Amino acid sequence: MGEEGLFRAINSSVEDLHKRLDRHFDLVNRLLETMPEDEMPEAMFRLCPSRSREHMLKTAIREAIDTLEETRKAFKSKTLEVLRKKLTQILIDLN
């Protein structure tokens, strides 16, 4: 096999590897998208960007709810109560 043939063989092999990696990535993403959030290790969220964003948003909403709950007695605000209830409902709807 000449040098040109060797380069073609390497190029073909690399293309095949790319296709296999893309397929593997798709399979892992499908698994991650169906896995319940509480069963997914934290590090796995980085592998699935959509789940990672969703996880970050849920965490931020939970923190906001916790803060509103902790300050509920200090700030007797109907507006903050409505906000807390809306955020809680959003989390319930997402699960």
C-alpha positions in Angstrom: 0.0 0.0 0.0 1.4 3.3 -1.0 1.5 6.5 1.0 -1.6 7.8 -0.6 -3.5 4.6 0.1 -2.4 4.7 3.7 -3.7 8.3 4.1 -7.0 7.2 2.5 -7.2 4.3 4.9 -6.5 6.5 7.9 -9.0 9.1 6.8 -11.6 6.4 6.3 -10.8 5.0 9.8 -11.1 8.4 11.4 -14.5 9.0 9.7 -15.7 5.7 11.0 -14.6 6.5 14.5 -16.4 9.9 14.3 -19.6 8.2 13.2 -19.3 5.7 16.0 -18.6 8.4 18.6 -21.6 10.4 17.4 -23.8 7.3 17.7 -22.4 6.6 21.2 -23.0 10.3 22.2 -26.6 10.1 20.9 -27.2 6.9 23.0 -25.8 8.4 26.1 -27.9 11.5 25.7 -31.0 9.4 25.3 -30.2 7.6 28.5 -29.5 10.8 30.4 -32.7 12.4 29.1 -34.8 9.5 30.4 -33.0 9.0 33.7 -34.8 10.5 36.8 -32.9 13.5 38.1 -32.5 12.1 41.6 -30.8 9.0 40.2 -28.3 10.9 38.0 -24.9 11.6 39.5 -24.0 15.3 39.5 -21.1 14.8 37.1 -23.4 13.3 34.5 -25.3 16.6 34.1 -22.3 18.0 32.2 -22.7 15.4 29.5 -26.3 16.4 28.7 -26.5 20.2 28.3 -30.3 20.4 28.3 -30.5 18.4 31.6 -27.7 20.5 33.0 -29.6 23.8 32.3 -32.8 22.2 33.7 -31.0 21.1 36.8 -29.4 24.5 37.3 -32.8 26.2 36.9 -34.5 23.8 39.3 -31.8 24.3 41.9 -32.1 28.1 41.6 -35.9 28.0 41.9 -35.6 25.7 45.0 -33.1 28.2 46.6 -35.4 31.1 45.9 -38.3 29.2 47.4 -36.2 28.4 50.5 -35.2 32.0 50.9 -38.8 33.2 50.5 -39.9 30.6 53.1 -37.1 31.6 55.5 -38.0 35.3 55.3 -41.8 34.8 55.2 -42.3 35.8 58.8 -39.9 38.8 58.6 -41.6 40.2 55.4 -45.3 39.7 55.5 -45.8 40.4 51.9 -48.7 39.0 49.9 -46.6 39.6 46.7 -43.7 37.5 48.0 -46.2 34.8 49.1 -47.7 34.6 45.6 -44.3 34.4 44.1 -43.3 31.6 46.4 -46.4 29.7 45.5 -45.9 30.2 41.8 -42.3 29.0 42.0 -43.4 26.0 44.0 -46.0 25.2 41.4 -43.5 25.4 38.6 -41.3 22.8 40.4 -44.2 20.5 40.9 -45.2 20.8 37.2 -41.7 20.1 36.1 -41.6 16.8 37.9 
